[in-house]
Amino acid sequence: MERKKIILDCDPGMDDSMAIVMAVKSPLLEVKAITTVNGNYPADVTAKNALKVLEMLKRTDIPVARGMMEPMFRDTPKDPFSHGQDGQAENYLPEPAVPLSEKHAVDIIIDLVKKYPGEMYLLSTGPMSNLAMAMKKAPEIKPMIPGIIAISGMFGLNEYAFANATGDTPQSEWNVYVDPEAAAIVYNSGVPLTALGLDVATHFDVNLTQEDRKALKCSDRPEAKFLYQAIEFVNKRGFEAYCTVIDCMAVGYAIDPSLVETFEARVGIETKDGLTLGNTVVDYRHHHVWNQLPKIQIGRKADYGRFLKLLMELVLA
């Protein structure tokens, strides 16, 4: 089977770091580049953290490119959730020896999409600033992109979406909240988009058993020890293990779309400051629907047992 070509656009972050691990170790994915963006931390920190993960995996052949240092039109908000002093759950991986790509992340995205038209999937696990800027700079790439899979949005499908909202407004998700204008550009681009929101990505069923944790702790794989430490880090702060692997859901879906059930709906992004900044608003109505809103695929529910089995197999492999 031909491997699916992907660019992983991310903002590591402990869960982005684990998404890199999962993507790089999957035999069904071919990671052509890691592009990093301002989000959980500034883009220079997220780029360094991506390099650290690739060196841990001994995959320094994959280029890492630093991208947008700020949202497109606004200041960077402060993340209320901490990933630790190093941004990686205080795993304190060694400083990277391999340099960043000389290219900007936006240009890497444009170049790779043009090199592999119709083949290059974009996985977005951070704010969409890099993707939006690539589409603004080179709009001709939009019909060349077969799909975007994003950890994006909060669609109010269950209690977890509300209880675990990650943005800094009451019902928003962090990646959209940081750069809502960029999200609006991508959502309206016409590129097929699957948004895996907090409804599926922060579900309390994304939890590892004591047996899983023991297997991670006893493994000689550094990435297994990374995940074990991340779980310990969030548990000590009163959070559940799902926090450590939120972004892995996008990688899991890229590997096996049957892991998540989706439905099509029209969605708008709120870009006005205030109580609802960054909200992903779904028009569920039978009548008077806003047809100007873009149609996207939204994750409704996931097979968490199979997802966690896949995650553990790849981490321990």
PASEBA-1860 file (N, C-alpha, C; in nm, 3 decimals):
! residues 317
1> MERKKIIL> 0.084/-0.119/0.000/0.000/0.000/0.000/0.088/0.125/0.000 ~ 0.053/0.221/-0.087/0.129/0.346/-0.093/0.103/0.429/0.032 ~ 0.209/0.482/0.089/0.195/0.562/0.210/0.136/0.698/0.177 ~ 0.055/0.750/0.269/-0.007/0.881/0.253/0.097/0.988/0.285 ~ 0.118/1.079/0.191/0.215/1.187/0.211/0.152/1.297/0.295 ~ 0.224/1.341/0.399/0.170/1.445/0.486/0.275/1.550/0.520 ~ 0.226/1.670/0.547/0.301/1.773/0.618/0.230/1.788/0.752 ~ 0.305/1.782/0.860/0.248/1.800/0.993/0.280/1.943/1.038
9> DCDPGMDD> 0.176/2.026/1.043/0.190/2.166/1.083/0.146/2.175/1.230 ~ 0.238/2.212/1.319/0.212/2.190/1.461/0.278/2.297/1.548 ~ 0.249/2.289/1.679/0.306/2.386/1.774/0.349/2.315/1.902 ~ 0.448/2.224/1.895/0.484/2.142/2.010/0.529/2.225/2.131 ~ 0.464/2.205/2.250/0.355/2.119/2.294/0.382/1.970/2.307 ~ 0.338/1.918/2.427/0.354/1.775/2.453/0.271/1.691/2.359 ~ 0.146/1.730/2.332/0.060/1.647/2.248/0.100/1.655/2.102 ~ 0.148/1.772/2.057/0.204/1.780/1.922/0.329/1.693/1.911
17> SMAIVMAV> 0.409/1.691/2.017/0.530/1.607/2.017/0.491/1.460/1.998 ~ 0.387/1.417/2.068/0.341/1.279/2.052/0.279/1.256/1.915 ~ 0.217/1.359/1.857/0.164/1.346/1.720/0.278/1.323/1.622 ~ 0.390/1.392/1.642/0.508/1.370/1.557/0.555/1.226/1.571 ~ 0.564/1.177/1.695/0.606/1.039/1.719/0.516/0.943/1.643 ~ 0.386/0.960/1.658/0.289/0.869/1.597/0.298/0.873/1.444 ~ 0.310/0.993/1.388/0.314/1.008/1.243/0.442/0.949/1.184 ~ 0.555/0.980/1.247/0.684/0.936/1.194/0.697/0.784/1.203
25> KSPLLEVK> 0.640/0.723/1.307/0.655/0.579/1.326/0.550/0.497/1.251 ~ 0.448/0.562/1.195/0.346/0.486/1.123/0.398/0.440/0.987 ~ 0.384/0.312/0.955/0.425/0.264/0.823/0.329/0.308/0.712 ~ 0.216/0.368/0.748/0.117/0.410/0.649/0.127/0.557/0.614 ~ 0.215/0.631/0.682/0.233/0.773/0.656/0.376/0.801/0.613 ~ 0.391/0.897/0.524/0.522/0.945/0.481/0.530/1.093/0.515 ~ 0.601/1.125/0.621/0.610/1.263/0.667/0.715/1.336/0.584 ~ 0.669/1.429/0.502/0.761/1.502/0.415/0.823/1.624/0.482
33> AITTVNGN> 0.755/1.679/0.581/0.809/1.793/0.654/0.728/1.815/0.780 ~ 0.794/1.873/0.880/0.728/1.925/0.998/0.738/2.077/0.988 ~ 0.625/2.145/0.991/0.625/2.291/0.993/0.568/2.335/1.127 ~ 0.627/2.440/1.184/0.585/2.480/1.318/0.533/2.623/1.316 ~ 0.448/2.649/1.414/0.375/2.775/1.417/0.367/2.825/1.561 ~ 0.348/2.953/1.576/0.319/3.012/1.706/0.186/2.959/1.758 ~ 0.185/2.912/1.882/0.060/2.858/1.936/0.073/2.830/2.084 ~ 0.102/2.704/2.118/0.127/2.672/2.259/0.246/2.752/2.312
41> YPADVTAK> 0.343/2.774/2.226/0.463/2.852/2.256/0.501/2.929/2.130 ~ 0.592/3.027/2.141/0.638/3.097/2.020/0.699/3.000/1.919 ~ 0.698/3.039/1.794/0.738/2.949/1.685/0.884/2.905/1.694 ~ 0.970/2.988/1.754/1.109/2.942/1.767/1.119/2.827/1.868 ~ 1.036/2.831/1.973/1.034/2.722/2.071/0.971/2.597/2.011 ~ 0.860/2.614/1.940/0.793/2.497/1.882/0.880/2.430/1.776 ~ 0.957/2.510/1.702/1.048/2.453/1.602/1.158/2.372/1.669 ~ 1.216/2.428/1.774/1.320/2.356/1.847/1.266/2.226/1.907
49> NALKVLEM> 1.144/2.232/1.960/1.086/2.112/2.019/1.060/2.004/1.913 ~ 1.020/2.045/1.793/1.001/1.947/1.685/1.134/1.881/1.649 ~ 1.240/1.960/1.642/1.373/1.904/1.614/1.413/1.804/1.723 ~ 1.386/1.838/1.848/1.421/1.749/1.958/1.352/1.613/1.943 ~ 1.224/1.614/1.904/1.151/1.488/1.889/1.209/1.406/1.775 ~ 1.239/1.470/1.662/1.296/1.395/1.549/1.432/1.337/1.584 ~ 1.513/1.410/1.662/1.642/1.356/1.704/1.622/1.239/1.800 ~ 1.521/1.248/1.887/1.490/1.137/1.976/1.454/1.011/1.896
57> LKRTDIPV> 1.385/1.032/1.782/1.342/0.922/1.697/1.448/0.881/1.595 ~ 1.560/0.956/1.593/1.666/0.932/1.494/1.612/0.946/1.351 ~ 1.531/1.050/1.329/1.473/1.077/1.197/1.504/1.221/1.155 ~ 1.631/1.254/1.160/1.671/1.390/1.125/1.671/1.414/0.974 ~ 1.630/1.312/0.896/1.615/1.331/0.753/1.490/1.413/0.720 ~ 1.398/1.425/0.814/1.274/1.501/0.791/1.300/1.648/0.823 ~ 1.278/1.739/0.727/1.306/1.880/0.754/1.204/1.942/0.849 ~ 1.252/2.034/0.932/1.165/2.113/1.020/1.181/2.259/0.981
65> ARGMMEPM> 1.068/2.324/0.954/1.071/2.464/0.913/0.989/2.548/1.010 ~ 1.047/2.658/1.054/0.977/2.751/1.143/0.885/2.841/1.062 ~ 0.767/2.865/1.117/0.668/2.944/1.044/0.629/3.072/1.113 ~ 0.501/3.103/1.106/0.448/3.231/1.151/0.476/3.253/1.300 ~ 0.531/3.369/1.330/0.568/3.402/1.468/0.453/3.467/1.545 ~ 0.350/3.512/1.473/0.235/3.578/1.533/0.110/3.538/1.456 ~ -0.009/3.553/1.516/-0.132/3.540/1.438/-0.134/3.642/1.324 ~ -0.223/3.622/1.229/-0.222/3.705/1.108/-0.256/3.852/1.136
73> FRDTPKDP> -0.351/3.877/1.227/-0.399/4.014/1.245/-0.408/4.059/1.390 ~ -0.360/3.979/1.484/-0.380/4.014/1.625/-0.261/3.969/1.709 ~ -0.261/4.010/1.833/-0.154/3.970/1.924/-0.174/3.826/1.970 ~ -0.065/3.764/2.011/-0.072/3.627/2.061/-0.132/3.625/2.201 ~ -0.236/3.545/2.225/-0.289/3.534/2.361/-0.200/3.444/2.446 ~ -0.216/3.454/2.576/-0.140/3.369/2.667/-0.218/3.240/2.689 ~ -0.150/3.126/2.669/-0.214/2.996/2.686/-0.239/2.972/2.835 ~ -0.364/2.949/2.875/-0.391/2.921/3.017/-0.341/2.784/3.062
81> FSHGQDGQ> -0.312/2.696/2.966/-0.263/2.561/2.999/-0.113/2.556/2.976 ~ -0.038/2.506/3.072/0.108/2.499/3.059/0.153/2.360/3.019 ~ 0.246/2.354/2.924/0.311/2.229/2.887/0.446/2.213/2.957 ~ 0.468/2.295/3.059/0.592/2.284/3.135/0.698/2.384/3.091 ~ 0.805/2.390/3.165/0.911/2.488/3.137/0.974/2.467/3.001 ~ 0.980/2.342/2.955/1.041/2.314/2.825/0.937/2.301/2.713 ~ 0.809/2.312/2.750/0.704/2.294/2.649/0.678/2.149/2.615 ~ 0.743/2.057/2.684/0.729/1.914/2.655/0.714/1.833/2.783
89> AENYLPEP> 0.628/1.884/2.873/0.596/1.814/2.997/0.718/1.789/3.083 ~ 0.817/1.878/3.069/0.940/1.872/3.148/1.013/1.739/3.130 ~ 1.014/1.694/3.003/1.099/1.580/2.966/1.244/1.623/2.946 ~ 1.264/1.751/2.916/1.398/1.809/2.900/1.484/1.727/2.804 ~ 1.434/1.713/2.681/1.511/1.645/2.578/1.637/1.725/2.546 ~ 1.743/1.659/2.498/1.867/1.731/2.465/1.844/1.839/2.358 ~ 1.926/1.942/2.366/1.919/2.048/2.264/1.950/1.987/2.127 ~ 1.877/2.027/2.022/1.898/1.966/1.891/2.031/2.006/1.829
97> AVPLSEKH> 2.091/1.910/1.758/2.217/1.935/1.688/2.192/1.972/1.542 ~ 2.080/1.924/1.486/2.048/1.949/1.345/1.979/2.084/1.333 ~ 2.017/2.166/1.233/1.954/2.298/1.219/1.816/2.291/1.154 ~ 1.744/2.399/1.168/1.617/2.414/1.098/1.640/2.427/0.948 ~ 1.537/2.399/0.872/1.541/2.426/0.729/1.564/2.575/0.706 ~ 1.633/2.608/0.599/1.654/2.749/0.566/1.526/2.811/0.509 ~ 1.431/2.728/0.468/1.306/2.778/0.413/1.207/2.811/0.524 ~ 1.121/2.908/0.500/1.010/2.938/0.589/0.905/2.830/0.574
105> AVDIIIDL> 0.833/2.802/0.681/0.730/2.697/0.679/0.628/2.720/0.568 ~ 0.587/2.844/0.548/0.488/2.874/0.445/0.539/2.831/0.308 ~ 0.667/2.857/0.281/0.724/2.821/0.150/0.741/2.671/0.135 ~ 0.774/2.602/0.243/0.783/2.455/0.238/0.647/2.396/0.202 ~ 0.541/2.448/0.266/0.406/2.399/0.236/0.374/2.420/0.089 ~ 0.398/2.538/0.039/0.369/2.569/-0.101/0.450/2.477/-0.194 ~ 0.579/2.465/-0.167/0.667/2.387/-0.255/0.627/2.239/-0.258 ~ 0.595/2.182/-0.140/0.562/2.040/-0.136/0.426/2.011/-0.199
113> VKKYPGEM> 0.331/2.100/-0.179/0.200/2.080/-0.242/0.215/2.084/-0.394 ~ 0.297/2.175/-0.444/0.319/2.184/-0.589/0.399/2.065/-0.641 ~ 0.489/2.013/-0.560/0.570/1.898/-0.601/0.486/1.771/-0.609 ~ 0.387/1.761/-0.519/0.301/1.641/-0.514/0.155/1.683/-0.525 ~ 0.113/1.738/-0.638/-0.025/1.786/-0.650/-0.124/1.671/-0.637 ~ -0.225/1.693/-0.553/-0.327/1.591/-0.532/-0.287/1.482/-0.435 ~ -0.165/1.488/-0.380/-0.116/1.381/-0.292/-0.080/1.428/-0.152 ~ -0.056/1.557/-0.134/0.002/1.607/-0.009/-0.107/1.651/0.088
121> YLLSTGPM> -0.133/1.567/0.189/-0.231/1.601/0.292/-0.166/1.691/0.397 ~ -0.243/1.784/0.449/-0.195/1.872/0.554/-0.261/1.833/0.685 ~ -0.179/1.804/0.785/-0.229/1.779/0.920/-0.201/1.902/1.004 ~ -0.305/1.959/1.059/-0.293/2.083/1.135/-0.327/2.056/1.280 ~ -0.227/2.067/1.368/-0.252/2.044/1.510/-0.221/2.169/1.593 ~ -0.211/2.282/1.527/-0.190/2.411/1.595/-0.277/2.515/1.527 ~ -0.259/2.642/1.559/-0.328/2.748/1.486/-0.298/2.738/1.337 ~ -0.390/2.785/1.255/-0.381/2.767/1.109/-0.307/2.879/1.038
129> SNLAMAMK> -0.224/2.954/1.110/-0.157/3.071/1.052/-0.072/3.035/0.931 ~ 0.007/2.928/0.939/0.092/2.887/0.826/0.009/2.846/0.706 ~ -0.095/2.766/0.729/-0.179/2.719/0.617/-0.248/2.837/0.549 ~ -0.303/2.927/0.630/-0.373/3.042/0.573/-0.279/3.130/0.492 ~ -0.160/3.152/0.545/-0.064/3.237/0.473/-0.018/3.172/0.344 ~ -0.001/3.039/0.345/0.035/2.969/0.221/-0.075/2.986/0.117 ~ -0.200/2.979/0.160/-0.312/2.995/0.066/-0.324/3.138/0.016 ~ -0.287/3.236/0.099/-0.290/3.376/0.055/-0.174/3.404/-0.041
137> KAPEIKPM> -0.057/3.347/-0.011/0.061/3.373/-0.092/0.054/3.301/-0.226 ~ 0.000/3.180/-0.226/-0.005/3.099/-0.348/-0.144/3.034/-0.359 ~ -0.247/3.112/-0.393/-0.383/3.056/-0.395/-0.400/2.941/-0.493 ~ -0.307/2.929/-0.587/-0.317/2.820/-0.685/-0.298/2.683/-0.623 ~ -0.246/2.677/-0.500/-0.226/2.545/-0.437/-0.356/2.485/-0.385 ~ -0.458/2.568/-0.364/-0.578/2.518/-0.296/-0.640/2.396/-0.366 ~ -0.659/2.397/-0.498/-0.715/2.278/-0.562/-0.619/2.159/-0.568 ~ -0.493/2.181/-0.534/-0.395/2.072/-0.535/-0.393/1.993/-0.404
145> IPGIIAIS> -0.457/2.046/-0.300/-0.453/1.983/-0.168/-0.570/1.886/-0.155 ~ -0.545/1.755/-0.139/-0.656/1.659/-0.134/-0.735/1.665/-0.004 ~ -0.674/1.718/0.102/-0.747/1.725/0.228/-0.664/1.782/0.340 ~ -0.733/1.842/0.435/-0.673/1.891/0.558/-0.742/1.820/0.674 ~ -0.663/1.767/0.765/-0.715/1.704/0.887/-0.664/1.790/1.002 ~ -0.757/1.845/1.080/-0.719/1.943/1.180/-0.779/1.914/1.316 ~ -0.698/1.935/1.419/-0.752/1.945/1.555/-0.800/2.089/1.566 ~ -0.930/2.105/1.555/-0.983/2.240/1.534/-1.129/2.247/1.574
153> GMFGLNEY> -1.160/2.342/1.660/-1.300/2.373/1.687/-1.359/2.305/1.809 ~ -1.473/2.356/1.847/-1.555/2.304/1.955/-1.698/2.316/1.906 ~ -1.764/2.202/1.882/-1.892/2.202/1.812/-2.011/2.169/1.902 ~ -1.987/2.154/2.031/-2.095/2.137/2.127/-2.174/2.009/2.113 ~ -2.106/1.901/2.071/-2.176/1.775/2.047/-2.192/1.692/2.174 ~ -2.115/1.722/2.277/-2.126/1.648/2.402/-2.072/1.734/2.516 ~ -2.082/1.683/2.638/-2.042/1.759/2.756/-1.892/1.788/2.758 ~ -1.812/1.701/2.696/-1.667/1.718/2.701/-1.624/1.842/2.622
161> AFANATGD> -1.697/1.869/2.514/-1.665/1.987/2.434/-1.676/2.114/2.518 ~ -1.775/2.119/2.605/-1.794/2.237/2.690/-1.700/2.233/2.811 ~ -1.693/2.118/2.879/-1.616/2.109/3.002/-1.466/2.124/2.978 ~ -1.419/2.082/2.860/-1.276/2.082/2.832/-1.236/2.188/2.730 ~ -1.317/2.293/2.715/-1.284/2.400/2.621/-1.144/2.452/2.650 ~ -1.062/2.465/2.547/-0.921/2.497/2.564/-0.885/2.640/2.528 ~ -0.974/2.711/2.456/-0.949/2.851/2.427/-0.969/2.936/2.550 ~ -0.945/3.066/2.537/-0.959/3.153/2.654/-1.089/3.232/2.653
169> TPQSEWNV> -1.187/3.186/2.573/-1.325/3.227/2.588/-1.404/3.102/2.626 ~ -1.524/3.117/2.682/-1.590/3.001/2.747/-1.616/2.881/2.658 ~ -1.634/2.902/2.527/-1.671/2.788/2.441/-1.583/2.779/2.317 ~ -1.456/2.813/2.330/-1.366/2.809/2.214/-1.261/2.702/2.231 ~ -1.196/2.671/2.120/-1.086/2.575/2.116/-0.958/2.653/2.085 ~ -0.847/2.616/2.149/-0.726/2.698/2.147/-0.674/2.727/2.007 ~ -0.666/2.627/1.920/-0.606/2.649/1.789/-0.683/2.753/1.708 ~ -0.814/2.750/1.716/-0.895/2.851/1.645/-0.887/2.984/1.718
177> YVDPEAAA> -0.892/2.980/1.850/-0.893/3.104/1.929/-0.767/3.187/1.907 ~ -0.651/3.122/1.894/-0.525/3.196/1.876/-0.527/3.279/1.748 ~ -0.577/3.222/1.640/-0.577/3.292/1.511/-0.707/3.263/1.437 ~ -0.818/3.323/1.483/-0.947/3.294/1.420/-0.955/3.339/1.276 ~ -0.884/3.446/1.241/-0.886/3.492/1.102/-0.821/3.389/1.010 ~ -0.711/3.328/1.056/-0.647/3.223/0.977/-0.739/3.103/0.962 ~ -0.805/3.063/1.070/-0.900/2.952/1.062/-1.011/2.982/0.963 ~ -1.061/3.105/0.964/-1.168/3.141/0.870/-1.121/3.129/0.726
185> IVYNSGVP> -0.996/3.167/0.698/-0.941/3.155/0.562/-0.937/3.008/0.520 ~ -0.889/2.923/0.608/-0.875/2.780/0.574/-1.012/2.713/0.562 ~ -1.102/2.742/0.656/-1.236/2.684/0.650/-1.308/2.725/0.522 ~ -1.283/2.847/0.475/-1.350/2.898/0.355/-1.273/2.873/0.226 ~ -1.164/2.797/0.233/-1.075/2.782/0.118/-1.129/2.692/0.008 ~ -1.225/2.607/0.041/-1.272/2.508/-0.056/-1.194/2.379/-0.052 ~ -1.084/2.375/0.023/-1.008/2.250/0.041/-1.087/2.159/0.135 ~ -1.102/2.031/0.102/-1.175/1.940/0.192/-1.111/1.941/0.331
193> LTALGLDV> -1.193/1.972/0.431/-1.145/1.988/0.568/-1.221/1.895/0.661 ~ -1.148/1.818/0.739/-1.206/1.740/0.848/-1.158/1.800/0.979 ~ -1.252/1.852/1.057/-1.221/1.916/1.185/-1.253/1.819/1.298 ~ -1.151/1.778/1.370/-1.168/1.694/1.487/-1.162/1.787/1.607 ~ -1.278/1.823/1.658/-1.286/1.921/1.764/-1.272/1.859/1.902 ~ -1.292/1.943/2.002/-1.282/1.898/2.140/-1.385/1.791/2.172 ~ -1.492/1.785/2.093/-1.597/1.685/2.111/-1.541/1.543/2.106 ~ -1.438/1.520/2.024/-1.377/1.387/2.015/-1.235/1.384/2.069
201> ATHFDVNL> -1.164/1.497/2.065/-1.020/1.495/2.097/-0.989/1.511/2.245 ~ -1.085/1.561/2.324/-1.059/1.576/2.468/-1.158/1.494/2.550 ~ -1.201/1.385/2.493/-1.296/1.296/2.560/-1.226/1.219/2.671 ~ -1.293/1.202/2.786/-1.230/1.134/2.899/-1.204/0.986/2.870 ~ -1.262/0.930/2.763/-1.231/0.792/2.727/-1.092/0.780/2.665 ~ -1.030/0.893/2.633/-0.890/0.890/2.587/-0.803/0.883/2.712 ~ -0.796/0.766/2.768/-0.722/0.747/2.892/-0.651/0.612/2.885 ~ -0.534/0.606/2.941/-0.455/0.484/2.936/-0.470/0.406/3.066
209> TQEDRKAL> -0.470/0.274/3.054/-0.483/0.188/3.171/-0.352/0.184/3.250 ~ -0.360/0.130/3.369/-0.239/0.112/3.449/-0.141/0.018/3.377 ~ -0.195/-0.082/3.306/-0.109/-0.173/3.229/-0.037/-0.098/3.118 ~ -0.111/-0.007/3.051/-0.049/0.075/2.946/0.065/0.158/3.005 ~ 0.037/0.221/3.116/0.138/0.308/3.177/0.261/0.229/3.220 ~ 0.238/0.110/3.272/0.351/0.025/3.311/0.434/-0.013/3.189 ~ 0.365/-0.044/3.077/0.437/-0.078/2.954/0.521/0.039/2.905 ~ 0.467/0.160/2.917/0.542/0.279/2.878/0.664/0.298/2.968
217> KCSDRPEA> 0.642/0.285/3.099/0.749/0.307/3.195/0.863/0.207/3.179 ~ 0.827/0.083/3.147/0.926/-0.025/3.138/0.992/-0.035/3.000 ~ 0.937/0.036/2.902/0.992/0.028/2.767/1.130/0.093/2.760 ~ 1.214/0.043/2.668/1.343/0.107/2.646/1.336/0.214/2.537 ~ 1.215/0.238/2.485/1.198/0.341/2.383/1.189/0.479/2.448 ~ 1.271/0.575/2.406/1.265/0.708/2.469/1.130/0.776/2.449 ~ 1.062/0.748/2.336/0.932/0.811/2.313/0.826/0.756/2.409 ~ 0.842/0.630/2.450/0.751/0.572/2.550/0.772/0.639/2.685
225> KFLYQAIE> 0.897/0.660/2.721/0.927/0.728/2.847/0.880/0.873/2.842 ~ 0.886/0.936/2.723/0.836/1.072/2.705/0.687/1.077/2.739 ~ 0.610/0.984/2.683/0.466/0.983/2.707/0.436/0.953/2.854 ~ 0.509/0.860/2.913/0.487/0.829/3.054/0.509/0.953/3.141 ~ 0.618/1.025/3.115/0.646/1.146/3.192/0.538/1.251/3.169 ~ 0.489/1.263/3.045/0.384/1.361/3.015/0.257/1.331/3.094 ~ 0.221/1.203/3.103/0.102/1.166/3.179/0.122/1.197/3.327 ~ 0.239/1.166/3.380/0.269/1.200/3.519/0.259/1.351/3.541
233> FVNKRGFE> 0.311/1.427/3.446/0.312/1.574/3.456/0.170/1.629/3.463 ~ 0.080/1.584/3.374/-0.055/1.639/3.375/-0.137/1.587/3.493 ~ -0.115/1.462/3.530/-0.190/1.407/3.644/-0.159/1.484/3.773 ~ -0.035/1.522/3.792/0.004/1.596/3.913/-0.062/1.733/3.918 ~ -0.104/1.783/3.800/-0.168/1.915/3.794/-0.321/1.904/3.786 ~ -0.373/1.782/3.804/-0.518/1.766/3.810/-0.585/1.743/3.676 ~ -0.505/1.714/3.571/-0.561/1.689/3.438/-0.554/1.540/3.405 ~ -0.636/1.500/3.308/-0.640/1.361/3.266/-0.538/1.335/3.155
241> AYCTVIDC> -0.513/1.206/3.129/-0.411/1.166/3.031/-0.443/1.213/2.889 ~ -0.571/1.240/2.860/-0.606/1.284/2.724/-0.527/1.406/2.682 ~ -0.487/1.492/2.780/-0.414/1.614/2.748/-0.283/1.587/2.675 ~ -0.227/1.469/2.697/-0.096/1.438/2.641/-0.103/1.391/2.496 ~ -0.223/1.356/2.448/-0.233/1.297/2.313/-0.346/1.357/2.230 ~ -0.392/1.477/2.266/-0.502/1.540/2.191/-0.471/1.541/2.041 ~ -0.353/1.588/2.005/-0.320/1.606/1.864/-0.297/1.474/1.791 ~ -0.277/1.367/1.867/-0.260/1.236/1.804/-0.386/1.190/1.732
249> MAVGYAID> -0.501/1.245/1.770/-0.625/1.205/1.704/-0.622/1.238/1.554 ~ -0.559/1.350/1.517/-0.549/1.385/1.375/-0.462/1.284/1.301 ~ -0.353/1.240/1.365/-0.266/1.140/1.303/-0.338/1.007/1.293 ~ -0.410/0.969/1.399/-0.487/0.845/1.394/-0.587/0.845/1.280 ~ -0.654/0.957/1.260/-0.752/0.968/1.151/-0.683/0.961/1.015 ~ -0.565/1.021/1.003/-0.491/1.014/0.876/-0.452/0.870/0.845 ~ -0.417/0.794/0.949/-0.380/0.653/0.930/-0.503/0.570/0.897 ~ -0.612/0.592/0.970/-0.732/0.508/0.959/-0.857/0.594/0.980
257> PSLVETFE> -0.915/0.647/0.872/-1.033/0.734/0.886/-1.152/0.667/0.954 ~ -1.154/0.534/0.958/-1.267/0.467/1.024/-1.264/0.483/1.175 ~ -1.156/0.540/1.230/-1.149/0.562/1.374/-1.248/0.668/1.422 ~ -1.284/0.761/1.332/-1.373/0.871/1.371/-1.491/0.878/1.275 ~ -1.611/0.882/1.332/-1.732/0.905/1.253/-1.751/1.055/1.235 ~ -1.773/1.099/1.111/-1.788/1.241/1.084/-1.924/1.270/1.019 ~ -1.961/1.396/1.018/-2.080/1.440/0.945/-2.050/1.575/0.881 ~ -2.125/1.609/0.779/-2.103/1.734/0.707/-2.194/1.843/0.762
265> ARVGIETK> -2.137/1.961/0.779/-2.216/2.074/0.827/-2.153/2.204/0.781 ~ -2.234/2.308/0.786/-2.184/2.443/0.754/-2.136/2.510/0.883 ~ -2.016/2.567/0.878/-1.952/2.622/0.998/-1.895/2.760/0.968 ~ -1.916/2.852/1.061/-1.853/2.984/1.054/-1.762/3.005/1.174 ~ -1.661/3.090/1.157/-1.566/3.122/1.265/-1.596/3.263/1.314 ~ -1.614/3.279/1.445/-1.636/3.412/1.501/-1.501/3.483/1.519 ~ -1.486/3.597/1.451/-1.361/3.672/1.457/-1.374/3.805/1.532 ~ -1.492/3.831/1.586/-1.511/3.954/1.664/-1.468/3.931/1.807
273> DGLTLGNT> -1.398/4.029/1.864/-1.354/4.020/2.003/-1.474/4.012/2.096 ~ -1.456/3.942/2.208/-1.562/3.934/2.306/-1.585/3.792/2.353 ~ -1.703/3.767/2.405/-1.738/3.642/2.470/-1.725/3.520/2.380 ~ -1.748/3.539/2.249/-1.751/3.425/2.156/-1.635/3.425/2.057 ~ -1.530/3.503/2.080/-1.415/3.503/1.989/-1.361/3.361/1.972 ~ -1.343/3.319/1.849/-1.287/3.188/1.820/-1.388/3.076/1.818 ~ -1.515/3.104/1.843/-1.616/2.998/1.838/-1.632/2.946/1.696 ~ -1.650/2.814/1.685/-1.685/2.751/1.557/-1.835/2.725/1.560
281> VVDYRHHH> -1.908/2.805/1.486/-2.054/2.807/1.494/-2.113/2.722/1.382 ~ -2.187/2.618/1.421/-2.250/2.528/1.324/-2.393/2.573/1.299 ~ -2.434/2.578/1.172/-2.573/2.608/1.138/-2.647/2.476/1.121 ~ -2.717/2.434/1.225/-2.788/2.306/1.226/-2.931/2.318/1.174 ~ -2.974/2.435/1.133/-3.116/2.458/1.105/-3.165/2.384/0.981 ~ -3.294/2.351/0.983/-3.361/2.296/0.864/-3.394/2.406/0.764 ~ -3.427/2.523/0.814/-3.472/2.633/0.729/-3.385/2.756/0.753 ~ -3.380/2.843/0.654/-3.307/2.971/0.663/-3.159/2.951/0.691
289> VWNQLPKI> -3.103/2.841/0.641/-2.961/2.811/0.662/-2.875/2.916/0.594 ~ -2.766/2.954/0.658/-2.670/3.045/0.595/-2.586/2.966/0.494 ~ -2.630/2.968/0.370/-2.561/2.889/0.267/-2.424/2.945/0.232 ~ -2.393/3.066/0.277/-2.261/3.123/0.250/-2.153/3.061/0.338 ~ -2.194/2.990/0.444/-2.095/2.926/0.530/-2.037/2.802/0.462 ~ -1.909/2.776/0.481/-1.847/2.660/0.414/-1.892/2.529/0.477 ~ -1.897/2.425/0.394/-1.925/2.290/0.442/-1.794/2.221/0.477 ~ -1.790/2.160/0.595/-1.674/2.082/0.636/-1.723/1.951/0.697
297> QIGRKADY> -1.629/1.859/0.719/-1.658/1.736/0.793/-1.619/1.758/0.939 ~ -1.708/1.717/1.030/-1.686/1.735/1.174/-1.685/1.599/1.241 ~ -1.587/1.577/1.327/-1.582/1.453/1.403/-1.696/1.445/1.504 ~ -1.774/1.337/1.497/-1.890/1.321/1.587/-1.857/1.229/1.704 ~ -1.794/1.115/1.676/-1.754/1.023/1.782/-1.639/0.938/1.729 ~ -1.563/0.884/1.824/-1.443/0.808/1.787/-1.443/0.673/1.856 ~ -1.371/0.580/1.796/-1.349/0.449/1.856/-1.222/0.461/1.940 ~ -1.239/0.499/2.067/-1.124/0.530/2.150/-1.040/0.407/2.183
305> GRFLKLLM> -1.105/0.292/2.193/-1.030/0.169/2.220/-0.932/0.140/2.109 ~ -0.979/0.147/1.983/-0.888/0.121/1.869/-0.784/0.231/1.856 ~ -0.823/0.355/1.883/-0.729/0.466/1.875/-0.614/0.447/1.973 ~ -0.647/0.415/2.098/-0.543/0.397/2.199/-0.457/0.275/2.171 ~ -0.518/0.170/2.116/-0.441/0.051/2.078/-0.339/0.087/1.970 ~ -0.382/0.164/1.869/-0.292/0.208/1.763/-0.181/0.295/1.820 ~ -0.218/0.389/1.907/-0.119/0.477/1.968/-0.013/0.396/2.044 ~ -0.057/0.305/2.128/0.037/0.226/2.208/0.126/0.139/2.119
313> ELVLA> 0.069/0.078/2.016/0.150/-0.005/1.927/0.261/0.077/1.861 ~ 0.227/0.198/1.816/0.327/0.279/1.746/0.431/0.333/1.844 ~ 0.388/0.376/1.961/0.484/0.430/2.059/0.583/0.322/2.104 ~ 0.534/0.202/2.123/0.619/0.094/2.174/0.696/0.022/2.064 ~ 0.661/0.044/1.939/0.723/-0.029/1.827/0.873/0.001/1.819
END
